[in-house]
Amino acid sequence: MTGVVSPLTIRLGTVILYTGSLYLLYLTGVRLFGIKAARLTLAIASIIPIFQIAFGILTLPDGPLIFFWTASLYCAAWEFFPTSSYSPSYRLGILGILVGLACLGKYHGFILGLGILGFVVFSPVHRRLLLSAWSWLAIALFGLTLFPILFWNLNHDWISFRFHLSSRFIPAPGVTPPGYSLVKVLVVFLTNILYLFPSFGIPLHWAILRSWRLQFQQPQKDLQENLILWVSLPLILGFTFLGGSQQILAAWPMAGFWSATLILGKYAVKWDQSLVRRWLKYSLISIVTLMVIFLSHLHLGILQKPSQYALFGGFLTLEQDNSTEMFPLQQLRDGFTQSSELSQALAEADFVFTNAYYLAGQIDMALTPLRSLPVTTLSDDMRGFAFWFDPEDWVGKNALYITKESYAQMVALTQVYSSYFAEFREIGTIPIKRGGEITEVFHVYQAQEMLRPYPIGLR
């Protein structure tokens, strides 16, 4: 849209969607629980750090997911809780489209659809809509909205469904899968509280448990809360218990907690408002302070040991500090502009590849201002790169292989890549510095004339 590739421009869409998601969450709160509860819900959701990062800063599928997830909730609030007696309406058709769009954003949308269906099936007031013509329209529009996913998978051996439902959980060859561990479940539970920030994570879990208990005692008393629980708990409980056997990424259960803030906002209305204001105020101050410390560390290495900007001599060695994964793109770019050999190799290359899919985007953003080239991943876990480019197109072409030092030290990996090219040699290194210290080194290899296609790797 801007014609400029930078960390800022690629996040513009995410920022816009996140702003819309917050507004829709507020409108949903007004519709379900009143304006006071909606304001508190908006304040809570705006302050929680993982929501800001996963939905509003990082360019992830969670951005469009949470927008259409919240839009679906808002539509459901109008459809299921009218001012007069309930009767199925055209809004079911709109709801079918919105849930479908949530699925296009991320497959979590299917859980949203199942949650809404569960609410309808177990609510005597709403159960009759299952036989309504509007319900059949909703199903048809849902299927039509899903057509891009279905058509693409039909032509690619249903790979994305197989990946998310099966293959991503299969360990690499030679790796013994760990057994199920309740300790890991507890770790996921506590980690979620940490991601949400304890001053919100603990009250949010309390609100969910309290609402759940009340639903068992009086199932039909508060159908609004019942709806929120139906769309929230499957994700929250599902990923918490899945954590007993698999690694769970931070954002996976967060759409469920996002919905649950509506319940916490409702309960917070009944608390002493002076306490609520202090709760929100000091939580915000604490989170902003921690974010300032983190961002300062990210750019200056104030917690790094050693670092010329280290506070109290630093706390984290480079081996312990995962924040070095987020490196300044400008330094990688400067490494090419300051080296005539690297600049010449970039000018002669037909494409660039790396061995880790998460590095490809960073390398692409770093090099695009210098020269716009296809950047791909050649590995046993290529993700989307296996389909965005045709491996046959690279045969006979020249490439640059760019990777981090830890991968460059894997001699076997380098030998595998060299076997696919007529000539393969290292032509330079680019150090990445923070706080005056080298935190990472990128190795650049020139690969001349690819001999055969690299096999598609998907785990």
Residue, then its C-alpha position, 0 to 999 in steps of 0.5 A: m500500500t505504501g510501497v515501502v517495506s519496513p517494520l512499521t509499514i508491515r504493521l499498519g494493517t495490524v494496528i488498524l485491525y487491532t483498533g477495530s477489534l477494541y472498538l467492536l469489543y466495546l460495542t459487544g460489551v455495551r450490548l451484553f452487559g451495559i456501557k459501564a462494563a464495556r468501558l472497563t472491558l475496553a480498559i482491561a483489554s487495552i492494557i493487557p500486554i499480550f493482547q497489545i503484542a500478539f494482536g496489535i504489534l506483531t504481524l500475525p494471523d491473530g490480527p485478522l482472527i481477533f478482528f473477525w472473532t470480535a465482529s462475530l461476537y458482536c453480531a451474535a450479541w445482536e442476534f441472540f439477545p434482542t430487545s423482544s422475544y427471540s426469533p431467528s433473523y438475517r443476522l445469522g447469515i452475516l454471522g456465518i460470513l464473519v465466522g468464515l472470515a475468522c477461519l480465513g484469518k486463522y483456523h481458531g475460527f472453527i473453534l469459534g463456530l463450534g462454540i457458538l453452535g454449542f451455545v445454541v444447542f444447549s440453550p432452549v431459547h435459541r435451539r429452535l434456530l437450528l431448523s430455521a431457514w436463516s440457519w441454512l443460509a448461514i451454513a451456506l454463506f459460511g461454506l462460500t466464505l471458506f471457498p478459498i481455503l477449501f479450493w487451495n487445499l483441494n489443489h495441494d493435498w489438503i496440506s494446511f489441514r493435515f499440518h495443523l491437525s496432525s503433522r505439526f505434532i509429529p516429532a522429527p525423525g529420531v526424536t522420541p516424543p515426551g510423555y504427557s505431563l501434568v506439570k507441563v499443564l500447570v506450567v502453561f496455566l501459570t505462563n498464561i497468567l504471566y503473559l496476561f500480566p498477573s494483576f489481570g491474569i489472576p482476576l480473569h481466571w477467577a471471573i471465568l471460574r466464577s461464571w462457570r460455577l454459576q452456569f452449573q448452578q443456574p444454567q439459564k439465568d445469564l445466557q450472555e455469560n454462557l455465550i462468552l464461556w462457550v466461545s472462550l473455554p474451548l481455546i483456553l482449556g484446549f490449549t492448556f491441556l494440550g500443553g501437557s504434551q506439546q509446546i504451546l505458543a503464547a498467542w494460541p489461547m489468547a482469543g479465548f481470554w480476549s472474549a473472557t474480558l467481557i465477563l471480568g468487565k461485568y464483574a468489575v462494575k460491582w467492585d469498589q470503583s476507587l479500587v478498580r481505578r487504582w487496579l487499572k492505574y498501577s497495572l498500567i504503570s507497571i506494564v509501561t515500566l516493564m515495556v520501557i525496560f524491555l525496549s531499552h534492552l532490545h535496542l541498547g542491551i541494558l540487561q545484557k552482560p557485557s554491554q556498554y549500557a548495562l545496568f549494574g553490570g548486566f544480568l543476562t549473558l548472550e547465551q541466556d538472552n533470546s531477545t537477540e533474535m530480534f536484531p536491527l535490520q539496518q545492520l544486516r543491510d549495512g553489511f552488504t552496502q559496506s562490502s563490495e564483494l557482498s554488494q556484487a554478489l547480491a547484484e548477481a543473485d537470482f534469489v536468496f535463501t535461508n535455512a529457517y523460515y522465521l529468518a526469511g522475512q527479516i532477511d527480505m526486509a533488510l535486503t529489499p531497499l537494496r534489491s528486490l529479490p525472491v527470498t525463500t527457505l530451503s529446509d525440512d520445515m519450509r511452511g508457506f515457502a513450499f508453495w509460494f515459489d516453485p522449486e523448479d524455477w530455481v534450477g540453473k539460477n544463482a543464489l545467496y545463502i544467508t544464515k546465523e552463526s549457530y547454523a553456519q557451524m553445522v557442517a553437515l547442513t552446509q554440505v547438503y546445500s553445497s551439493y545442490f549447486a555447481e559452486f558454493r562458497e562463503i564470501g563474508t560475515i556480517p556482525i550484529k552489535r548491541g551495546g557495543e558487543i557482537t550479539e550475532v554473526f550472519h554468514v553469507y554464501q554465494a551459490q552458483e548454478m543450482l543443479r536440481p530442485y530442493p525437495i519440499g520439506l514440511r513437518 
